[in-house]
């Protein structure tokens, strides 16, 4: 019985040696593949230089300013005496300026979407506002809900 156990142990040792040798060869082969095939492709190649590129000039670095020059004071917008406030047109298609604060009134001009306008007057109920597009001489009435105060 003891001889059977010893024979089995010898067979197990031989099988484990073969397995260890095989695993060692696989590990060595994997390391070689990694080192010679994968590692060279991990680094970026040098930047190609084309014929139409200008060569880099050896320019002297520009001196860095230690303190920025003081910014000139920005002049405040002069508010005209007849302007109540400024607003922005908030409709997608712009506005038609009307001669009177009535829906069927004649159109006298227009204001584009997101245009800055000057509100000159409002009706007592706040429904209509008389506006003038900035930089324009034409003034007209529009619905106040189509304006966003700035």
PADREN-658164 format. One line per 4 residues: number of its first residue (from 0); their letters; for each residue x, y, z of N, C-alpha, C. Coordinates in Angstrom, 3 decimals, decimal comma, always signed. Atoms other than C-alpha are relative to their C-alpha. Example, Ala and Ser with C-alpha at 12.3 -4.5 7.8 and 13.67 -1.06 7.14 Angstrom:
# PADREN-658164
0	AS	+0,890/-1,190/+0,000/+12,300/-4,500/+7,800/+0,900/+1,200/+0,000  -0,820/-1,190/-0,060/+13,670/-1,060/+7,140/-0,770/+1,090/+0,730
This chain:
# PADREN-658164
0	XXXX	+0,814/-1,178/+0,000/+0,000/+0,000/+0,000/+0,863/+1,248/+0,000  -0,888/-1,149/-0,068/+2,843/+2,331/+0,799/+0,628/+0,260/-1,346  -0,608/-0,204/+1,315/+4,325/+1,711/-2,626/-0,957/+0,700/-0,962  +0,999/-0,659/+0,854/+1,078/+2,847/-4,278/-0,033/+1,493/+0,303
4	XXXX	+0,030/-1,405/-0,399/+1,104/+6,108/-2,310/+1,235/+0,703/-0,523  -1,250/-0,595/+0,479/+4,758/+6,760/-3,221/-0,058/+0,162/-1,508  +0,112/-0,084/+1,458/+4,019/+6,049/-6,904/-0,913/+1,151/-0,392  +0,922/-1,106/+0,283/+1,094/+8,453/-6,846/+0,661/+1,343/+0,272
8	XXXX	-0,687/-1,255/-0,317/+3,243/+11,136/-5,188/+1,015/+0,350/-1,080  -0,981/-0,247/+1,054/+5,924/+10,740/-7,843/-0,696/+0,487/-1,270  +0,765/-0,408/+1,181/+3,324/+11,029/-10,587/-0,535/+1,418/+0,171  +0,509/-1,345/-0,281/+1,817/+14,127/-8,952/+1,125/+1,014/-0,099
12	XXXX	-1,145/-0,908/+0,060/+5,264/+15,715/-8,606/+0,410/+0,234/-1,446  -0,368/-0,135/+1,403/+6,047/+15,016/-12,248/-1,029/+0,870/-0,732  +1,053/-0,785/+0,639/+2,688/+16,503/-13,346/+0,083/+1,465/+0,430  -0,088/-1,387/-0,462/+3,140/+19,599/-11,192/+1,235/+0,678/-0,558
16	XXXX	-1,204/-0,571/+0,620/+6,668/+20,095/-12,554/-0,286/+0,382/-1,445  +0,360/-0,297/+1,390/+5,318/+19,916/-16,092/-0,909/+1,223/-0,064  +0,907/-1,152/-0,049/+2,548/+22,356/-15,196/+0,763/+1,275/+0,323  -0,788/-1,177/-0,371/+5,014/+24,755/-13,544/+0,871/+0,445/-1,170
20	XXXX	-0,824/-0,346/+1,152/+7,325/+24,582/-16,573/-0,853/+0,651/-1,094  +0,888/-0,547/+1,033/+4,402/+25,231/-18,935/-0,444/+1,413/+0,357  +0,413/-1,339/-0,429/+3,173/+28,189/-16,895/+1,157/+0,988/-0,091  -1,177/-0,859/+0,113/+6,704/+29,608/-16,786/+0,259/+0,407/-1,439
24	XXXX	-0,202/-0,308/+1,420/+7,009/+29,375/-20,571/-1,060/+0,988/-0,501  +1,069/-0,929/+0,398/+3,633/+31,098/-21,057/+0,278/+1,391/+0,548  -0,316/-1,299/-0,595/+4,678/+33,876/-18,670/+1,166/+0,662/-0,722  -1,160/-0,558/+0,705/+8,032/+34,332/-20,422/-0,391/+0,473/-1,392
28	XXXX	+0,460/-0,386/+1,328/+6,370/+34,403/-23,833/-0,864/+1,261/+0,066  +0,835/-1,192/-0,179/+3,796/+36,944/-22,590/+0,849/+1,231/+0,273  -0,884/-1,129/-0,305/+6,543/+39,168/-21,180/+0,755/+0,446/-1,244  -0,725/-0,355/+1,222/+8,473/+39,018/-24,452/-0,911/+0,730/-0,981
32	XXXX	+0,958/-0,667/+0,893/+5,387/+39,927/-26,496/-0,286/+1,404/+0,501  +0,279/-1,316/-0,585/+4,600/+42,778/-24,126/+1,172/+0,957/-0,228  -1,179/-0,866/+0,088/+8,150/+44,131/-24,181/+0,333/+0,395/-1,439  -0,437/-0,279/+1,363/+8,829/+43,875/-27,921/-1,113/+0,471/-0,940
36	XXXX	+1,087/-0,384/+0,907/+5,375/+44,486/-29,438/-0,867/+1,115/+0,580  +0,936/-0,968/-0,568/+3,149/+46,460/-27,045/+0,697/+1,279/+0,440  -0,676/-1,177/-0,563/+5,632/+48,805/-25,331/+0,410/+1,010/-1,067  -0,385/-1,017/+0,991/+6,982/+50,436/-28,535/-1,173/+0,827/-0,525
40	XXXX	+1,155/-0,734/+0,513/+3,450/+51,461/-29,576/-0,665/+0,885/+1,043  +0,591/-0,843/-1,044/+2,634/+53,129/-26,263/+0,521/+1,425/-0,070  -0,577/-1,341/+0,104/+4,921/+56,117/-26,980/-0,498/+0,661/-1,284  +0,434/-0,733/+1,177/+3,768/+58,834/-29,382/+1,162/+0,162/-0,973
44	XXXX	-1,073/-0,190/+0,973/+5,723/+59,102/-32,614/+0,386/+1,474/-0,071  -0,380/-1,408/+0,118/+7,672/+62,286/-33,330/-0,896/+0,707/-1,011  +0,857/-0,784/+0,883/+5,723/+65,080/-35,026/+0,656/+0,095/-1,375  -0,589/-0,094/+1,333/+6,220/+64,969/-38,789/+0,192/+1,459/-0,405
48	XXXX	-0,261/-1,346/+0,504/+7,703/+68,028/-40,476/-0,258/-0,034/-1,502  +0,370/-0,049/+1,403/+6,162/+68,892/-43,832/+0,771/+1,105/-0,711  -0,755/-0,964/+0,792/+7,711/+70,891/-46,665/-0,527/+1,420/+0,151  +0,571/-1,342/-0,057/+5,303/+73,804/-46,285/+0,020/+0,603/+1,404
52	XXXX	-0,090/-0,548/-1,356/+5,949/+74,263/-42,554/+1,235/+0,866/+0,131  -1,135/-0,872/-0,267/+8,166/+77,066/-41,408/+0,790/-0,592/+1,159  -0,779/+0,531/-1,126/+11,053/+75,968/-39,210/-0,171/+0,888/+1,227  +0,143/-0,753/-1,248/+10,848/+77,001/-35,589/+1,136/+0,995/+0,122
56	XXXX	-1,009/-1,042/-0,155/+12,639/+80,262/-34,983/+0,417/+0,065/+1,455  -0,502/-0,143/-1,359/+14,801/+80,767/-31,959/-0,300/+1,412/+0,475  +0,420/-1,330/-0,429/+12,849/+83,731/-30,704/+0,286/+0,168/+1,487  -0,212/-0,312/-1,408/+13,688/+85,411/-27,455/-1,364/+0,039/+0,682
60	XXXX	+1,295/-0,057/-0,684/+10,916/+84,968/-24,896/-0,354/+1,441/+0,330  +0,472/-1,351/-0,289/+8,816/+88,049/-24,427/+0,018/+0,224/+1,504  +0,018/-0,263/-1,438/+9,242/+89,713/-21,060/-1,444/+0,093/+0,498  +1,329/+0,007/-0,594/+6,265/+89,247/-18,806/-0,181/+1,281/+0,803
64	XXXX	+0,282/-1,221/-0,742/+4,700/+92,432/-17,513/-0,335/-0,372/+1,438  +0,221/+0,334/-1,403/+4,771/+92,413/-13,740/-1,323/+0,556/+0,506  +1,278/-0,576/-0,418/+1,814/+94,729/-13,248/-0,756/+0,441/-1,242  +0,772/-0,420/+1,168/-0,965/+95,193/-15,766/-0,316/+1,495/+0,099
68	XXXX	+0,338/-1,420/-0,043/-1,675/+98,782/-16,763/-1,431/+0,172/+0,493  +1,361/-0,194/-0,505/-4,728/+100,213/-15,044/-0,975/+0,202/-1,155  +1,017/-0,102/+1,044/-7,868/+99,884/-17,110/-0,616/+1,395/+0,036  +0,630/-1,318/+0,005/-9,324/+103,184/-18,247/-1,435/-0,121/+0,491
72	XXXX	+1,376/+0,085/-0,496/-12,598/+103,944/-16,534/-0,974/+0,011/-1,166  +0,978/+0,089/+1,072/-15,521/+102,962/-18,692/-1,051/+1,083/+0,202  +1,012/-1,044/-0,145/-17,852/+105,832/-19,396/-1,372/-0,630/+0,171  +1,347/+0,505/-0,209/-21,341/+105,231/-18,130/-0,878/+0,474/-1,141
76	XXXX	+0,894/-0,367/+1,084/-24,081/+105,239/-20,684/-0,807/+1,224/+0,417  +0,792/-1,202/-0,272/-25,684/+108,596/-20,883/-1,457/-0,334/-0,287  +1,413/+0,304/+0,157/-29,379/+108,005/-20,315/-0,687/+1,250/-0,518  +0,704/-1,133/+0,584/-31,461/+110,212/-22,520/-1,186/+0,355/+0,883
80	XXXX	+1,057/-0,489/-0,886/-34,067/+112,307/-20,766/-1,343/-0,647/-0,298  +1,306/+0,555/+0,345/-36,981/+110,771/-22,675/-0,076/-1,523/+0,144  -0,032/+1,463/-0,113/-35,931/+107,116/-22,032/-0,327/-0,415/+1,432  +0,336/+0,521/-1,332/-37,606/+105,295/-19,115/+0,997/-1,081/+0,419
84	XXXX	-0,964/+1,072/-0,259/-35,404/+102,179/-19,326/+0,318/-0,698/-1,313  -0,344/+0,803/+1,168/-33,726/+99,819/-21,780/-0,585/-1,396/+0,162  +0,582/+1,338/-0,019/-35,237/+96,470/-22,726/+0,534/-0,786/-1,197  -0,400/+0,887/+1,089/-34,577/+93,499/-24,996/-1,245/-0,673/-0,556
88	XXXX	+1,122/+0,679/+0,649/-37,015/+92,017/-27,522/+0,136/-1,492/+0,284  -0,098/+1,408/-0,394/-37,828/+88,505/-26,274/-0,849/-0,943/-0,844  +0,766/+0,892/+0,876/-39,939/+87,126/-29,139/+0,929/-0,629/-1,027  -0,839/+0,710/+0,967/-38,557/+84,638/-31,649/+0,004/+0,653/-1,375
92	XXXX	+0,115/-0,534/+1,362/-39,735/+86,557/-34,727/+0,154/+1,508/-0,062  -0,128/-1,456/+0,008/-39,137/+90,177/-33,693/-1,349/+0,665/+0,247  +1,216/-0,756/-0,289/-41,733/+92,918/-33,278/-0,312/+0,975/-1,121  +0,451/-1,049/+0,910/-43,795/+95,245/-35,468/-0,317/+1,215/+0,855
96	XXXX	+0,289/-1,243/-0,716/-43,800/+98,847/-34,230/-1,278/+0,589/-0,586  +1,297/-0,515/+0,444/-47,321/+100,294/-34,401/-0,097/+1,493/+0,299  +0,163/-1,447/-0,152/-48,395/+103,933/-34,750/-0,778/+0,333/+1,271  +0,827/-0,201/-1,196/-50,953/+103,643/-31,905/+0,016/-1,276/+0,834
100	XXXX	+0,025/+1,210/-0,836/-51,265/+101,240/-28,942/-1,268/-0,832/-0,205  +1,156/+0,814/+0,362/-53,919/+99,166/-30,755/+0,475/-1,149/-0,888  -0,453/+1,135/+0,803/-53,580/+95,680/-32,323/-0,117/+0,223/-1,511  +0,200/-0,187/+1,442/-54,912/+96,795/-35,746/+0,648/+1,258/-0,536
104	XXXX	-0,615/-1,261/+0,414/-52,864/+99,985/-35,904/+1,053/-0,234/-1,085  -0,955/+0,073/+1,108/-50,588/+100,727/-38,865/+1,416/-0,248/+0,516  -1,390/+0,272/-0,359/-47,047/+99,339/-38,685/+0,912/+1,101/-0,510  -0,908/-1,080/+0,392/-44,323/+102,011/-38,732/+1,458/-0,449/-0,014
108	XXXX	-1,381/+0,479/-0,037/-41,220/+99,880/-38,289/+0,058/-1,365/+0,650  -0,153/+1,301/-0,626/-39,818/+96,822/-36,588/+1,240/-0,072/+0,862  -1,156/+0,261/-0,857/-37,359/+95,441/-34,061/+0,301/-1,491/-0,078  -0,422/+1,393/+0,131/-35,380/+92,220/-34,480/+0,011/-0,710/+1,352
112	XXXX	-0,109/+0,831/-1,205/-35,195/+89,359/-31,979/+1,281/+0,358/+0,748  -1,117/-0,327/-0,895/-32,866/+90,128/-29,023/+0,568/+1,393/-0,211  -0,469/-1,373/+0,214/-32,565/+93,761/-30,151/-0,163/+0,795/+1,290  +0,086/-0,893/-1,155/-31,868/+96,347/-27,466/-0,819/+1,210/-0,427
116	XXXX	+0,889/-1,123/+0,315/-34,596/+98,987/-27,424/-0,098/+0,924/+1,198  +0,221/-0,986/-1,062/-35,305/+102,136/-25,433/-1,498/+0,148/+0,198  +1,415/-0,172/-0,306/-38,686/+102,283/-23,711/-0,212/+1,470/+0,324  +0,234/-1,432/-0,141/-39,997/+105,832/-24,045/-1,229/+0,306/+0,841
120	XXXX	+1,281/-0,289/-0,644/-43,493/+105,537/-22,625/-0,744/-1,314/+0,196  +0,855/+1,167/-0,214/-45,982/+103,009/-21,241/-1,427/+0,470/+0,197  +1,397/-0,345/-0,250/-49,766/+102,982/-21,181/-0,291/-0,157/+1,485  +0,347/+0,026/-1,427/-51,499/+103,373/-17,822/-0,202/-1,429/+0,502
124	XXXX	+0,225/+1,380/-0,435/-52,476/+99,698/-17,725/+1,245/-0,878/-0,159  -1,242/+0,751/+0,156/-48,919/+98,589/-18,628/-0,037/-1,027/-1,111  +0,167/+0,970/+1,080/-50,177/+96,595/-21,633/+0,897/+0,314/-1,200  -0,759/-0,437/+1,165/-48,327/+98,617/-24,302/+1,182/+0,852/+0,435
128	XXXX	-1,174/-0,831/-0,255/-44,920/+100,265/-24,421/+0,435/+0,633/-1,313  -0,520/-0,687/+1,179/-43,626/+102,877/-26,844/+1,513/-0,148/+0,038  -1,438/+0,288/+0,013/-40,129/+101,855/-27,885/+0,662/+0,639/-1,211  -0,826/-0,440/+1,120/-37,323/+103,034/-30,104/+1,209/-0,928/-0,019
132	XXXX	-1,205/+0,833/+0,075/-34,705/+100,551/-31,304/+1,243/+0,871/+0,147  -1,220/-0,777/-0,232/-31,245/+101,714/-30,203/+0,629/+0,379/-1,332  -0,622/-0,489/+1,221/-29,646/+103,857/-32,891/-0,986/+0,243/-1,122  +1,019/-0,205/+1,023/-32,944/+104,305/-34,756/-0,828/+1,219/+0,368
136	XXXX	+0,811/-1,190/-0,260/-35,126/+107,390/-35,122/-1,480/-0,336/+0,072  +1,410/+0,377/+0,038/-38,413/+105,508/-35,601/-0,412/-0,586/+1,342  +0,545/+0,525/-1,254/-40,488/+104,883/-32,477/-1,399/-0,517/-0,274  +1,331/+0,555/+0,177/-43,638/+102,807/-32,163/-0,422/-0,793/+1,222
140	XXXX	+0,593/+0,707/-1,129/-45,913/+100,880/-29,830/+0,066/-1,511/-0,216  -0,004/+1,467/+0,005/-45,544/+97,170/-28,965/-0,621/-0,488/+1,306  +0,496/+0,584/-1,250/-47,043/+94,828/-26,383/+1,155/-0,093/+0,993  -1,065/-0,043/-1,009/-45,049/+95,220/-23,157/+0,483/-1,400/+0,383
144	XXXX	-0,397/+1,366/-0,332/-45,003/+91,440/-22,597/+1,065/-0,567/-0,927  -1,010/+0,457/+0,955/-42,694/+91,075/-25,604/+1,367/+0,598/+0,275  -1,259/-0,647/-0,360/-39,919/+93,012/-23,835/+0,493/-0,547/+1,332  -0,623/+0,375/-1,276/-37,500/+92,000/-21,102/+0,838/+1,177/+0,453
148	XX	-0,753/-1,137/-0,535/-36,175/+94,781/-18,896/+1,447/-0,403/+0,204  -1,433/+0,276/-0,138/-32,359/+94,985/-18,900/+0,502/+0,409/+1,348
